Amino acid sequence: MIAIEHNVELHLAGSPADWIAADVPSWPVRKLKLRAGNPAGGILFAGPWIGEFGWELARWQGAVRRRARESGLYTIVMSHPGHHVLYECADEFWELPQAFLEATLTRQCDHVRAEDEASVDLLTSLGASLQRELRAYSLTEHVPGGPLPKRAEQDFVRLRAPEARWSDAVSRPYCCLIVRGRSWCANKNWPPASWRELAARMDALGYGHAVLGSRGEVAALDSETRIAADEGLARSVDLLAHAHFAVAGESGGAILALLCGTRTVVFGRADYRERITEDWNPLKTPVRYVETPDFTVTPEEVACAACEFMC
């Protein structure tokens, strides 16, 4: 059931047949066919995922993969545009509608807070729209977008982009710089000047660099890179999968690098060390964790840690 209240944690859970119906127009939902499957044998619908990217990586996408493998059902996953690269287990991928992505919603962990009445209506209409969309299917099982599953309920694989397009253009060993520039927990952001200095230090050591992050985060360092909204994650996965190493602050980007099997230097608070190096590193990818109490680590310190890590 979808619980809709102002400033209350929301979880999409239960059967879609029980979701709140509303007299609203159907939203256009872009649907991607990922595999050839037979929906007549039963449907597993997973989503929609509306929480933070890091939690989707570390917990939810692994649970979807486990449920798809164990059930053997025709699997439909719904998440953000471009995130189909996380779900090679799916037969179909449905993108969240653009109107929902632009809504005034605060996404924290595995829940969403509605900031105003209009946003509450959008959440309600999303449930109603999906209910109509799914009437064409014989729904057998539903994996809700929250709450988060336990580790024992998850499977993880090394992430790969469907095709290598971006890494092929890099002619020398390179590192990936995973930029974070968000309003949520802004204290975890590293200044653009620090990233630029680190890039210069890596270039001096003979490494090229690729800047990863959202379009806004990448533009803060590299105004010439143009990333389409529906290919940003595939681009990052491809570049990480072929990189010599990566550098990231403690964030979802660090988890992405580790799931791509990329050796990664991560800087963050001491109490997050085990979460990054162990709990959220199911593939046991080599990681060097640089402790910094308030994310004031210097580019020189990070560059030295990278050099030591690569030796």
Secondary structure as UniProt FT lines:
FT   TURN            6..7
FT   HELIX           16..18
FT   STRAND          31..33
FT   HELIX           39..41
FT   STRAND          43..46
FT   HELIX           53..55
FT   HELIX           56..60
FT   HELIX           61..71
FT   STRAND          74..79
FT   TURN            81..82
FT   HELIX           83..86
FT   TURN            88..89
FT   STRAND          92..95
FT   HELIX           98..101
FT   STRAND          105..108
FT   TURN            109..110
FT   STRAND          111..114
FT   HELIX           117..134
FT   TURN            135..136
FT   STRAND          139..143
FT   HELIX           151..153
FT   HELIX           167..169
FT   STRAND          174..178
FT   TURN            184..185
FT   HELIX           186..188
FT   HELIX           192..204
FT   TURN            205..206
FT   STRAND          208..212
FT   HELIX           215..219
FT   TURN            220..221
FT   TURN            223..224
FT   TURN            229..231
FT   HELIX           232..241
FT   STRAND          245..249
FT   HELIX           252..259
FT   TURN            260..261
FT   STRAND          264..268
FT   HELIX           270..272
FT   HELIX           273..274
FT   HELIX           275..279
FT   TURN            282..283
FT   STRAND          287..291
FT   TURN            293..294
FT   HELIX           299..310
//
